[in-house]
Amino acid sequence: MALGVLPTGRAQGSAVVYPNLNGNGADNLGYRMLELALAKSGKPYSLSLHPMAVNDERARALLRRGEVSVCDFGSGAEFEKTFSAVYFPIDRGLLGYRISLIHHSLEEEFARVHSLTHLQRFRAGQGIGWSNNAIMQAAGIAVVTGPTLESLFPMLEARRFDFLPLGLNEVYGFSEQYGDFAPSMVVDAHTLLVYRFARLFYVRPDQTELHASILLGLKRAFADGSFQKLLNADPSVRRALLRAKLSQRDTITLDTPLLTEAFQAIPDEYFFKPAEFK
């Protein structure tokens, strides 16, 4: 366990509870980034997992009720009104580099997608309440929503929509994790969607000390290189960068008109640049 994060059950140190997102628990990048941030904050914390596996929507409900202390999910103006966002991209904006899962029958059609105009012919699948929905719709892309991440895969199999764009560090892992729900699913090999987006930590507005500790810890970890080391070594990130072949893809850049001023003020150095990952 990282220095500064105390084992659960110790009397000293403030208790921090993290949701068990998609049942992946401590394997989630968010959990490990939170553990690092708390360790670097210089204050004692005990970090534990909430016992119930939840999706992002239910995790936000747990946060509102105070059953978990901190969540991480994609940036979005509505979320930033409800919760107190820690303005530091814990994925360095990888969530804004989107590769799509498609039905194998559409492979040839997607190989001919070279621009936003081409992409607008197809329907995107997304989860209810995802911030990406507004970005896609603002770009003129029709969006079909499902209640949970898991529900999107049988919907893709049934051709309820045409493509499921996911973050660079999500797409390969989710394609394997949910492959049984969509046996006809393949990873599109030709297109990369890019827009300014990131995964952030959120706490309740009254948790000012925890907010300050997480932000300070992340900044310290970035300054000493331990943040980059953890992210670059993450199996999902390494696998994606090896398999995605970003330089060989047609890049389609989308505007993000709904970004808040606070999000736009995040220093550019914190965001991912493909040349940095070898």
C-alpha positions in Angstrom: 0.0 0.0 0.0 1.3 3.5 -0.9 2.9 5.5 1.9 0.3 7.9 3.5 -2.8 5.8 2.7 -3.5 3.8 5.8 -5.1 0.3 5.8 -8.9 0.3 6.3 -9.8 0.1 10.0 -7.0 2.1 11.5 -8.2 4.7 14.0 -6.1 7.5 12.7 -6.7 9.1 9.3 -9.9 10.1 7.5 -11.9 7.4 5.8 -12.3 7.6 2.0 -14.7 5.2 0.2 -14.4 4.6 -3.5 -17.2 3.0 -5.6 -16.7 -0.5 -7.1 -17.1 0.8 -10.7 -18.3 -1.9 -13.1 -17.3 -4.5 -10.6 -13.6 -3.9 -11.3 -12.8 -2.6 -7.8 -9.1 -1.8 -7.1 -8.2 -2.6 -10.7 -9.9 0.6 -11.9 -7.4 3.3 -12.9 -9.4 5.7 -10.8 -8.9 3.7 -7.6 -5.1 3.5 -8.2 -4.9 7.2 -9.1 -6.8 8.1 -5.9 -4.6 5.9 -3.8 -1.5 7.7 -5.3 -3.1 11.2 -4.8 -3.9 10.5 -1.2 -0.5 9.2 -0.5 1.1 12.3 -2.1 -1.2 14.7 -0.2 0.9 14.4 3.0 -2.2 13.6 5.1 -3.3 10.2 6.5 -6.3 8.6 4.8 -7.8 5.1 4.9 -9.0 4.1 1.5 -11.6 1.3 1.0 -14.0 0.1 -1.7 -17.8 0.2 -1.4 -19.0 -3.4 -1.5 -21.6 -3.0 -4.2 -20.7 -3.1 -7.9 -22.2 -0.1 -9.7 -22.1 1.8 -13.0 -21.3 5.5 -13.3 -24.9 6.6 -12.7 -25.4 4.6 -9.5 -21.9 5.7 -8.3 -23.1 9.3 -8.6 -26.2 8.4 -6.6 -23.9 6.9 -3.9 -21.8 10.1 -3.9 -24.9 12.3 -3.5 -26.1 10.2 -0.6 -22.6 10.2 1.0 -22.1 6.5 0.8 -18.9 7.0 -1.1 -16.5 9.9 -0.7 -15.2 10.3 -4.3 -16.1 9.2 -7.8 -14.4 9.6 -11.2 -16.2 9.9 -14.5 -16.1 12.0 -17.6 -16.1 15.8 -17.4 -19.4 17.6 -18.0 -21.0 20.9 -17.1 -24.0 19.3 -15.3 -21.8 17.2 -13.2 -19.6 20.2 -12.3 -22.7 22.0 -11.1 -23.8 19.1 -8.9 -20.4 18.0 -7.5 -17.1 19.6 -6.7 -14.8 18.6 -9.6 -11.1 18.2 -9.1 -9.8 19.8 -12.2 -7.0 17.5 -13.1 -7.4 14.9 -15.9 -6.6 11.6 -14.2 -6.4 9.9 -17.6 -4.6 12.9 -19.3 -7.6 13.2 -21.6 -7.5 9.7 -23.0 -11.2 9.6 -22.7 -11.4 12.2 -25.4 -9.5 9.8 -27.8 -12.4 7.6 -29.0 -12.1 4.3 -30.9 -15.4 2.6 -31.9 -16.7 -0.9 -31.5 -18.9 -1.8 -34.5 -20.8 -4.8 -35.9 -18.5 -6.7 -38.2 -21.0 -6.3 -41.1 -20.1 -2.6 -41.1 -16.3 -2.9 -41.3 -16.2 -2.0 -45.0 -18.5 0.9 -44.6 -16.4 2.3 -41.7 -13.2 1.9 -43.7 -14.6 4.6 -45.9 -15.3 7.1 -43.1 -12.8 9.9 -43.5 -14.7 12.9 -42.2 -17.4 14.1 -39.8 -19.8 14.3 -42.7 -19.2 10.6 -43.4 -19.6 9.7 -39.7 -22.9 11.6 -39.4 -24.6 8.9 -41.5 -24.3 6.5 -38.6 -25.9 6.3 -35.1 -23.7 6.3 -32.0 -24.5 4.2 -28.9 -23.9 5.8 -25.5 -25.1 5.4 -21.9 -27.9 7.5 -20.4 -26.4 10.6 -18.8 -23.0 10.3 -20.4 -21.4 13.7 -21.1 -20.3 12.4 -24.5 -24.0 12.5 -25.6 -24.1 16.3 -25.8 -20.7 16.3 -27.7 -21.9 13.8 -30.3 -25.3 15.6 -30.8 -23.6 19.0 -31.1 -21.5 17.4 -33.9 -24.7 16.3 -35.7 -24.3 12.6 -34.8 -27.5 10.8 -33.8 -27.2 9.1 -30.4 -29.1 6.0 -29.1 -28.8 5.5 -25.4 -28.9 2.5 -23.2 -29.5 2.3 -19.4 -26.1 0.8 -18.5 -22.7 0.2 -20.1 -23.4 -3.5 -20.2 -26.7 -3.0 -22.0 -25.0 -1.3 -24.9 -23.4 -4.5 -26.1 -26.5 -6.6 -26.9 -27.9 -3.4 -28.5 -24.8 -3.2 -30.7 -25.3 -6.9 -31.6 -28.9 -6.2 -32.5 -27.9 -3.2 -34.7 -29.9 -0.8 -32.5 -27.0 1.6 -33.3 -24.0 1.5 -35.6 -21.0 2.3 -33.5 -20.0 2.5 -29.8 -17.2 5.1 -29.3 -15.2 4.4 -26.2 -12.1 5.9 -24.6 -8.7 4.7 -26.0 -8.0 3.0 -22.7 -11.4 1.4 -22.4 -12.2 0.0 -25.9 -10.0 -3.1 -25.9 -10.8 -4.1 -22.3 -14.5 -3.6 -22.7 -14.6 -5.5 -26.0 -13.1 -8.5 -24.2 -15.1 -8.1 -21.0 -18.5 -7.9 -22.7 -17.7 -9.9 -25.8 -20.2 -12.6 -25.0 -23.0 -10.1 -25.2 -21.9 -9.1 -28.7 -20.1 -11.9 -30.6 -20.3 -10.0 -33.9 -18.5 -7.0 -32.4 -15.1 -5.8 -33.7 -12.8 -2.8 -33.0 -12.9 -0.3 -35.9 -9.4 -0.1 -37.3 -9.6 3.1 -39.3 -11.1 6.0 -37.4 -10.1 8.1 -34.3 -12.5 10.6 -32.8 -10.7 13.3 -30.8 -12.2 16.0 -28.5 -11.2 17.9 -25.3 -12.5 15.6 -22.6 -11.1 13.9 -19.5 -11.9 11.7 -16.5 -12.0 13.8 -13.3 -12.5 13.1 -9.6 -15.6 14.5 -8.0 -16.5 15.0 -4.3 -19.5 16.5 -2.6 -19.3 20.3 -2.3 -18.9 20.2 1.4 -15.8 18.0 1.2 -13.4 20.9 0.7 -10.4 19.3 2.6 -10.6 16.1 0.7 -10.9 18.0 -2.6 -7.8 20.1 -1.8 -5.9 16.9 -0.7 -6.7 15.1 -3.9 -5.7 18.0 -6.1 -2.5 18.6 -4.2 -1.6 15.0 -4.4 -2.2 14.8 -8.1 -0.1 17.8 -8.8 2.8 16.5 -6.6 2.6 13.1 -8.4 2.7 14.8 -11.8 5.7 16.9 -10.7 7.7 14.0 -9.5 6.7 11.7 -12.4 4.9 9.0 -10.3 1.6 10.0 -12.0 2.9 9.5 -15.5 4.6 6.2 -14.4 1.4 4.8 -13.1 -0.6 5.9 -16.1 1.9 4.7 -18.7 2.3 1.3 -17.0 -1.5 0.8 -16.8 -2.2 -2.4 -18.8 -5.2 -0.9 -20.6 -3.2 2.1 -21.6 -0.2 0.2 -22.8 -2.4 -2.4 -24.7 -4.4 0.4 -26.4 -1.4 2.4 -27.6 0.3 -0.8 -28.9 -2.8 -2.0 -30.8 -4.6 1.3 -31.8 -1.9 2.5 -34.3 -3.1 6.0 -33.9 -0.8 7.4 -36.7 -2.5 5.2 -39.2 -6.1 6.3 -38.4 -8.2 9.0 -39.9 -8.6 11.6 -37.1 -12.0 13.3 -36.8 -11.9 16.3 -34.4 -15.1 17.3 -32.7 -15.8 20.6 -31.0 -16.7 20.6 -27.3 -18.9 23.7 -27.0 -20.2 22.9 -23.5 -16.9 22.9 -21.7 -16.9 25.0 -18.5 -14.4 27.8 -18.0 -12.9 25.9 -15.1 -12.3 22.8 -17.3 -10.8 24.9 -20.1 -8.4 26.5 -17.6 -6.7 23.1 -16.8 -3.0 23.5 -17.9 -2.4 21.9 -21.3 0.7 20.0 -19.9 -1.6 17.7 -18.0 -3.2 16.4 -21.2 -2.1 13.4 -23.3 0.1 13.9 -26.3 0.5 10.7 -28.4 4.2 11.3 -29.0 4.9 11.0 -25.3 3.9 7.3 -25.2 6.5 5.0 -26.8 
